[in-house]
Amino acid sequence: MFQTRSSTTKAHAAASLASVIYLATVRNVRKSHGNALIGLLLNIVQTLVMLLAFYIMFTILGMRARAVRGDYLLYIMSGIFLFMTHTKAMGAVVGSEGPASPMMKHAPMNTAVAITSSALASLYIQLLSVTVILFVYHVAIKPVVIFSPFGAMAMFLLAWFSGVAIGMVFLAVKPWFPNFTGIVSTIYSRANMIASGKMFLANTLPTSKIALFSWNPLFHAIDQARGYTFINYNPHYSNYEYAIKLSIVLLMIGLMGEFFTRKHASLSWQARK
């Protein structure tokens, strides 16, 4: 008698879901700081600090000679931007709200929305940060010339997608082994400081050393991004197709694991975080 009838068409359901994801994404963007602009500035500062640290380290260690011919600072950016995007995406997904979260008590909210909004929020912040840094560099220091902007952007999105996929696997395991998952995800993030290949060119590696890095989808994304960024660099030891296929497989494994975990959700998990 007092029930409200609502449309159940696919278009209406899709629009309703998109609205919920948008609101949840805005909420995640504002998580780091109440003021979204300050939150963006903090992320930009974090990226700039890493850029400065690597610039000084490369200069002191004499690694500039191993860089690709072209804009040296852009070479460093091509690695740092994708590394930050990958790591932030993975961390956002791992830290998203699970089935035992109080937010799940609200009818429109579910774990799919929480995961999607967390991933999109990290992409939004990183994309804005990269845009602002490149714009300021282009205007204030020297023009930014990218050989294939669309290809470089595609590799940026691939780094984000692979981070989401790996984060999904960690998220599925997290409720069962929270401490173990936290340690392993931290180790993976720290290992990527070297394993991502952002500190060197893949073409300069000996053939015997390629196997140490070729398992990592981020390694392929960064190396391919440099191929699209610089006209003088042609990647020989990386393949973006491998990174895409591996990310899809990991995403499917993570989704299946998350579905199984959600079916066995317990309120006690919330207290174990």
N, C-alpha and C positions, 0 to 999 in steps of 0.2 A: 504493500500500500504506500509506504513512504520511501520506497526505493527509487533511485534516480536512474533512468534509462540513458545509456550512452551508446554512441556509435561504436561498432566493433569491426569496422572495415579495416583492411590492411593499411590503407593510407593514413587513417586516423591513428591506428596503433603505432605506425612508424613515426608519425609526427609527435605523438605523445612521448615515445621513447627518446627521440632526438631532443625534446625539450628537457626531459629529466637528465639526460647525459650532459646537456649544456649547463644546466644549473649546478650539477655535481662537479663539472669541470671548473666552473667559476669558483666554487667553494674550495677546490683543491689548489687553484692558483693562489688564492688568498691565505692558504694555510701557513706559508712561510712568514707572511707578514700581513697585518690588517690592511695596509695600504699596498695595492697591487703594484704601483709604480716603484715603491721602495723595494718590494720583493724582486722586481726585475733588475733594479740597480745593484742589489746584493749579488744576484747571479752574474751580472756583467762584471762586477768587481772580482768575483771568484775566478771567472774565466781569464780576465786580464792578469791577475796575479800568477796563474799557471803559465800564461803566455810569456810573461816577463821572466819567470823562473827558468823556463826552458830556453829562452833566448840567451840568458846569461850563462846557463850551463853549457849550451852548445858552443858559445863563443869561447869560454874558458877552456873547454876540452878540445877545441880545435876541430869540431865536427862540421863546420860550415862547408868544408871542401867536399863532404859527402852528400850535400843537399843537391836537389835538382837545380839546373840552371834556370834562373828567373828570380822572382821576388822571394827573398829568403824568409821574410816574416810571414808571407802568405803560405809558404811551405810549412812553417810551424803551425799556423792557424789550421791548415787542412787536416792536420793530425789531432790537434787539441779539440777543435770543434766537434769532430765525430766521436772522439773518445768521451768527451763530456756528455754528448747527447746519448750515447749508448749507456753509459754508467747511470745517468740520471733517469733514463727510461726504466732500466732494470730496477733501480732503487724505488722508483715510484710504484711500479707494479708489485714488488715484494711488500712494500709498506701500505698497500691499499687495504681497505677494510674487508675483513672476511665474513663468513656466514654467521659468526657469533657476535658481530659488532652490533651495538645498540641501534645504529643507523638502519640495519636490516629490518627493524620492527615497523618502519614506515612502508606502507603498501607499495608505492611505485619503485622503491629502492630494492636493488638486488646486487649480487656480487658482480654480475656482468657489467652493470652500470658503474659500479665502484672501480673495477679494473680499467674499463674503457676511459672513464673520466680522468683517472690518475695518469694513464699513458698520454692522453691528449693534453693534459695540463703541462706535463713535462716537455712535450713537443712544442707547445705554444711558447713556453718560457725560453727554451733553447733557441727556437727560431727567431724570436724577437731579439734575444741577446746577440746572436750571430749577425742579424741585420743591422743592429745599431753599431756594433763594433766595426763591421766592414764599411758602413757608411761614413763613420767618423774617420777611419783610416783612409778611405778614398778621398774625402774632402780635405782633411787636415795634413796628411803626410804624402801620399802618392796615389795615383789612380790604380784601382784594382782591375786587373785584366784576367778574366777566366776564359780559358780556351773553349770549354763547353759548359755553360752555366746549367743547362738542363741535366746533363749527365752528372755534374757535381752535386746538384740538388737531389737527384735520384739516389746517389750514394749516401747523402746525409740522411735521407728517409730510410735507407736500408740499415744504416747504423742504429737508428731509432727502433726500427722494426725488430732487428735482431736482439736488441736490449729488452724489448717487450717480451719476445719469445722466451729468452733465458729467464727473465723475471717470472714468467708464468710457471715454469718448472719449479723454481724456488718457492713460489707462492703455494703450489700444490703440496709441497713437502713441509712447508713451514708449520702448519698446525700440529703435525705429528712429531716433528723434531725441531722445535723453535730455536734452541741454542745452536744446534748443529747447522741449521740453515743459515743463521746469522753469521756464523764463523766462515762457512764455505762461500757465501755471497761476498763477504768482505775480502777473503783471500782472492776470489776471482777478480774483484775490482782492482785490488792492488797488483795482481799479476798482469793485468792489462796495461799497466804503466809501461811494461816492456813488451808483452806478448801482442799488443795491438799493432805494433810496428810503427807507431807515430814518431819514434825517435830516429828512424833510419828508412832508407829506401829498400824495398824488397829486392830490386834488381841487383843491389850491391851485396846481397847475402850469398855465401857459398851454397852450392846445391845441397850439401849435407846438412845445412842448418835450416833449410826451408821447412822441413817436417816439424820443426819445433814451433812454428808459427801458423802453418797452413790449416790447422784444425780450427782456428779462431775466425769466426765470420767477420769480426771487426777488423782483423788484419786485411782481409780481402776488400772490405768496404773502403778503408783508408787508402790502400794502395791504388785501387781503381779510381778513387776520388782525385788522387794526385795525377793520374793519367788524364782525367777530364779537365783538371785545373791548369796543367802546364802542357804546352804544345811540345816541349822538349822531352817529355817523359812518356814512355810506352810500357805499361806493366806487362811482365812476362810470367810472373809466378803467382798471380792472383786471378780469381775468377768470381765475378759477382753472382753468377748462376749458382755456384756452390753455397754462397752465403744465403741466397734466397731460399733454396731448397732445404738447407739445414734449419733455417729459421722457421719455415713452415712446419717441418717435422717436430721441432721442439715446441712450437705453439700448439700443435695438435696434442702432443703428449701432455703439455701443461693444462690444456682445457679438459682432457679426459681425467687427469689427476684432480683438478679442481672440482669437477663434477662429482667424482667419487668422494672427495673430502667434504663437499657441501652436504651430501646425503648422510654423512656421519657427524655432522656438526654438533658440538657440545658447548654449552655456555661456559664451562670451566676453561675453555681455550682462551677466552678473552682475558682471564686472569693470569695466563701463563706468558703473556707478551712481555 
